[in-house]
């Protein structure tokens, strides 16, 4: 056993198996987001190449989503290309954020963490800011659509706070906000994990509206609990006077 007191050992790392599970489910979620891309390329881009950038792009969006993700094709009429942009950047964010927060990734070369971190800024920003138009285009109760939109707002706020903290050289605060951002990114995975489980007990129409909140609020509560524990462990314990 180490003689170093727990309060002086620094933040506890995620177990390796936990990171692998995080990465695995994030990878599956990203595949779900990207599944419209192959049919979009085959039936959209390649089939309409040479007809102009606008026609080629629109064919990619329509053909890809209608053939590869037809369950969200109804969004095209009102939000158009925003849906495809959100799916691409959201998929990138979901798969890259677990890599960014991994100590194994940045071990030995801090620059990898820095470069990927700044690359994630526009990726997460676009993924987050394209969510509300899609959220409010759902055929769900307003309170449910608001939940999906607020999750994306919280995601963007966590990113901004993390940037502010690292620019101010507040490294512990930056670390905490980046963990929060990772937890909010995991909301896309939570959504896909919760949906099939809850459908075992309730009908789809009953379950789906609540996912607007349950896919990310529990994640935030877990990180808030971790924050509180981390801060309490970092606070020096007063020693009795001799």
RAKANOR-V115286 format. One line per field, one symbol per residue. phi: phi as a letter, one per 20 degrees, with the letter a starting at -180 (. if undefined). psi: psi as a letter, one per 30 degrees, with the letter a starting at -180 (. if undefined). A space follows every 50 residues. Layout:
phi->???
psi->???
This chain:
phi->.feffgfdenffefggfffffgffffffffgffefefgffffedfffcfn eofffffffgffffffedbffdfffggddlfgffffffffffffeefgff effffefnbffgffffffffgfffgffffefggfgedfecggffffffff fffffffffffffgfffelefffgffffffffffffgffggfefgfffff dcfgfefggffgdffcfgffffffffgffffffeffefeffe
psi->kkfklefgflkklkleeeeeeeeeeeeeeeeeefffeefeeefdeefgkf gleeeeeeeeeeeeefefhffgfffeeefbfeeeeeeeeeeeeeffeeee fkfeegkfjfeeeeeeefefeeeeeeeeffeeeeegglhlleeeeeeeee eeeeeeeeeeeeeeeeeghieeeeeeeeeeeeeeefeeeeefeeeeefff fllefeeeefffefffeeeeeeeeeeeeeeeeffkkkkkkk.
